[in-house]
Amino acid sequence: MFGKTKQPDNTSHWIRHEHILRSDHYECARCHVKKDRPTNACPNCGAVMKSTKSDPQWVDELEMFDAILGD
């Protein structure tokens, strides 16, 4: 009545979690499911993936190692 309603956007992106001592994993920004590798669509929520963004968790891990080793 008051104009067109916007259709729900079925797109999202992968968040790449980078690590030092273990392999990277990918998380869907929409439903937060974690996978070993990115795909074109999320197998859990069905969102079409447009891009990949990085979350360098290795920086936090490196700070932890520095604190443990006293460097």
C-alpha positions in Angstrom: 0.0 0.0 0.0 2.7 2.5 0.9 5.2 1.4 -1.6 7.2 -1.6 -2.5 8.5 -3.8 0.3 12.1 -4.8 0.0 12.7 -8.4 -0.6 14.9 -10.2 1.9 18.5 -10.1 0.7 19.8 -13.7 0.4 23.4 -12.7 0.2 26.2 -12.8 2.7 30.0 -13.3 3.0 32.5 -15.7 4.5 34.6 -14.5 7.4 38.0 -16.1 7.2 39.5 -16.8 10.6 43.3 -17.0 10.2 45.4 -18.9 12.7 49.1 -19.5 13.4 49.4 -23.2 14.3 46.1 -24.6 12.8 44.3 -24.3 9.5 42.1 -21.4 8.7 38.3 -21.8 9.0 35.4 -19.9 7.4 32.3 -18.6 9.2 29.1 -17.6 7.5 28.3 -14.0 8.5 24.6 -14.7 8.4 24.1 -17.9 10.3 27.6 -18.3 11.9 28.1 -21.9 10.7 31.8 -22.8 10.5 33.4 -24.7 7.5 36.9 -25.7 6.5 36.7 -24.0 3.1 34.5 -21.4 1.4 31.7 -22.4 -1.0 29.5 -20.4 -3.3 26.5 -20.7 -1.0 26.2 -21.5 2.7 25.2 -25.1 3.2 23.3 -24.2 6.3 21.2 -21.1 5.5 21.5 -21.1 1.7 22.9 -17.5 1.4 24.8 -16.7 -1.7 28.3 -15.7 -0.8 29.5 -12.5 -2.5 33.0 -12.1 -0.9 35.4 -13.1 1.9 36.5 -10.9 4.7 39.4 -11.6 7.0 39.6 -11.9 10.8 43.3 -12.2 11.6 43.0 -14.2 14.9 46.7 -15.1 14.6 47.5 -11.6 15.9 45.8 -12.4 19.2 47.4 -15.8 19.3 50.8 -14.3 18.7 50.3 -11.9 21.7 49.4 -14.9 23.8 52.6 -16.6 22.9 54.6 -13.4 23.6 53.0 -13.2 27.1 53.8 -16.9 27.8 57.4 -16.6 26.6 58.0 -13.2 28.2 59.1 -11.4 25.0 
